[in-house]
């Protein structure tokens, strides 16, 4: 088994070499088949093109969404990147449900919209060019060279752009979102997002979140915080991706968790 796993790792690394990704893009005219979708890869890093074709791009998140995401809830997706997971979310949702795909990088917003349209999944989706933040107003955002790890930062950091920030609470109020599921990959901002904003999670019924392995202790503490302070139960885990859900109606669970934390 160890030999097989080692071979898989080596093969995966070979497929993600830059020349391989470039060749894949040219072979498919930058419309790469990926898990039943066609993804526009113009401007995307070569390693991502390889991951798309071989099914390793956001594989844990896609698995969690396909197996566990409730189809009867609206969804807020934080960090939509190039829109691959957005497409899988929209495919899973009932026709009368809505997806709000939040992406701070303005260069990726058009790509998200193009990928939704190319797969005929644009109906019932609102793409929002904002950064989720602790307070509304301008935020500095560092672009990722691979579309995988952009993040907000201090204004003095090199290579940043300015984007409009919004709190999760204000986003929910702006769009009049009722009970919802949260799909989240915000590159280390998770702890701040979940810290004290009980109002934002009052109607949240389910969370699918990636917590990065290099911050394992912080990740475990955050899961405990979601369980004890926000009333969620851990439903499933796929590597660094966690699925949490409420077992009781959202309003009652929220009130109970809020009282316990007071």
HELIX and SHEET records of a PDB file:
HELIX    1   1 UNK A    2  UNK A   15  1                                  14    
HELIX    2   2 UNK A   18  UNK A   27  1                                  10    
HELIX    3   3 UNK A   46  UNK A   54  1                                   9    
HELIX    4   4 UNK A   59  UNK A   68  1                                  10    
HELIX    5   5 UNK A   84  UNK A   92  1                                   9    
HELIX    6   6 UNK A  106  UNK A  118  1                                  13    
HELIX    7   7 UNK A  168  UNK A  175  1                                   8    
HELIX    8   8 UNK A  190  UNK A  194  1                                   5    
HELIX    9   9 UNK A  199  UNK A  201  5                                   3    
HELIX   10  10 UNK A  213  UNK A  215  5                                   3    
HELIX   11  11 UNK A  216  UNK A  228  1                                  13    
HELIX   12  12 UNK A  250  UNK A  261  1                                  12    
SHEET    1   A 2 UNK A  31  UNK A  34  0                                        
SHEET    2   A 2 UNK A  37  UNK A  40 -1                                        
SHEET    1   B 7 UNK A 125  UNK A 128  0                                        
SHEET    2   B 7 UNK A  99  UNK A 102  1                                        
SHEET    3   B 7 UNK A  74  UNK A  78  1                                        
SHEET    4   B 7 UNK A 180  UNK A 184  1                                        
SHEET    5   B 7 UNK A 204  UNK A 210  1                                        
SHEET    6   B 7 UNK A 241  UNK A 245 -1                                        
SHEET    7   B 7 UNK A 233  UNK A 238 -1                                        
SHEET    1   C 4 UNK A 131  UNK A 132  0                                        
SHEET    2   C 4 UNK A 160  UNK A 166  1                                        
SHEET    3   C 4 UNK A 137  UNK A 142 -1                                        
SHEET    4   C 4 UNK A 151  UNK A 153 -1                                        
END                                                                             
